[in-house]
Amino acid sequence: MPAELSALVGRILDLVAHGCTVTVASVPNEVSTTTAAKLLGISRPTLMKLIGEGRLPAHKVRSHTRLLSSDVFAYKDQQLAERRRAFSELRDIEDELGIEF
């Protein structure tokens, strides 16, 4: 079994062992703006702004805007990494100032 699949199965078993519900779903290669917004947890107007600013690639299929699901997930991963980095910087500042919670 490939290492990536083994890690995934291990994670699923761990979640189930802790009483979590695990759902497996597929996402098509192209998604609508409504679906992309839901995947990112943002409003559709915010998504359209990101597309307009060139921060998220999209293309037209006739009159409809479509996004590659891989681009949507890459953007989501990028945003998560940026949040983690910002949080880490905030913790470093707290440590420098001696702030404890």
N, C-alpha and C positions, 0 to 999 in steps of 0.2 A: 504494500500500500504506500503511495507517495507520502512524503513527510507532511505536506500541506493538508492532505485528506486525513491523515492520522491525527494531526493537531485539531482539525475541525471536529472529528468524531469524539476526540477526548473532551473538547469544550462542551459539546452537546451533552455528553454523558455527565459531565460535572454539573451542568445546569439542571438537568433532570434529577440528579441525585439531591440537589438542593431545593427541589420542589418547584422549579420554574417550568413554565410552558415554553416549548420550542416550536416555532412555526417555520416551515420551509416554503419559500415561494420563488417563483421565477419572475424576472423582469425582462420585457422585450428589449431588443437592441435600441429601438427608438421609442421615446416617450413623448407624450403631449406636455404642454406647459403646465397644465393642471396636475398631472401626475408628477412631474419634476418638482413642482412647488411642494407637493405633499411629501415627497421623498426627502426634501431639504428642510421641511418644517417651516417654510416661509410662505407668504402670500403670493398669489400669482402676479400682482402688480410689482412686488419686489423682485420676483424672478425676471419679469420683463425688463426692469431697470438694469439688472445685472447683465442681461443679454445685450441691451442697448449700449451699455458701457463697455462691452467686449470682454467682460470678466467671465462669461460663461458662453461657450460657443453654441450656436443653434443654426438651423437651416430651415428653409421653407419647403413644404410639400403642398403645392398649389397655394392656397391662401392660409394654410395652417403652419404654425411654428412648431418644429420638432427638435428634440435634443437627443444626443446619443446617451444612453443610460451610463455608459462608461465615463462620459464627461461629467454627468451629474454626480456620480459616486466619487470621482476624482476631486471635484469641487468640494463635496462634503468632507472628504478626508483632509483636504487642504485647510478647510475652515476649522476642523477639529484640531489639527496640528497647530494652527495659529492660536487657538484658544488655550491649548496646553502650554505653549511657549509663553503667552502673556501671563497665565496663571503662575508659571514658574518664576517669571520675572517679578511678579507681585510678591511672591513668597520670599524671594531674595531680598527685596526692598524691606519687607517686614523684619527679616532676620538682621539686616544692617541697622535698622532703627530700634531693634530690640522689642518689637511689638509681639505680644503673645495673646492668643485667643484660647 
